Amino acid sequence: MFESGSCASVKNVIGFVKNVIGFVKNVIGFVKNVIGFVKNVIGFVKNVIGFVKNVIGFDLFKNAYLYERSAPTRRCFCYFLK
């Protein structure tokens, strides 16, 4: 009986160790997920900043392009009027 009891005790210890290992693996997985989530948030913020820069840059470029484009047209039109 003592041997069967110690065998059961050893099985319990092995089961406990397996549970602890599983728990540690879950904690490591959770930490990896948190790190991945933070990386995604940082990437999202960078994308939003890049998008805003692109919109502002496009507006500035569009305005500059239209202004530069309209200036020679005005000059040519004025030239033909003279």
N, C-alpha and C positions, 0 to 999 in steps of 0.2 A: 504494500500500500504506500509505503514511503516513497518508493521509486516512482509509482504512478503519480503520486502527488507532486514530486519534484519535476516529473516530466511535464505535467500540466503547468507547473510554475514556469518552467523553461519556455513552454509554448506561449504562455502569457507574456513573458519578457520579450520574446521574439516578436509577438504581435504588437506589443507596445513600441518596440524599436521601429518596426515597420510603420506604425502610425506616426511616430515622431519624424521619420524620414519623409513620409508623405506630407506632413504638416510643413516641414522645412521647404520641400519642393513647392508647395502651394504658396508659401510666403515669398519665395524667390520669384515665382511666376507673377504674383501680385505686384511685386516691386518692379519687375520688367514691364508689366502693363502700365503702371503709373508712370514710369520713365517714358514709355512709348506715347502715352497720352500727353505728357508735358511736351514732348518733341512735336507732336501733332499740333498742339495749341500754339507753340512757338512758330511752327511752319505756317499755320493759318494766319497768325498776326503778320508774319513777313509777307504773305500773299496779299493781305488786305492793304498793307503799306505800299507794296509794289503796285497794286491796282490803283490806289489813290494817286501815286506818283505818275502812273501811266495816264490816268484821266487828266490830271493837271498838265502833264507834259503834252498830251495830245491837244488839249485846249490851247495851250501856249503856242504849240507848233501850228495848229490850225489857224489861229488868229494871225500869227506872224506870216504864215504862208499866204493867207488871203490878203493880208495887208500888202505884202511884197508883190503879190500877183496883181492886185488892183492898182498899185502905184504905176507900173509901166503902162497899163491899159489907160489909166487917166492921162499919163503923159502922151501916149500915142493919140488918144482922142483929142487932147488939147492941141497936139501938133497938127492934126488934120483940120481942126477948127481955124488955126492960124492960116 
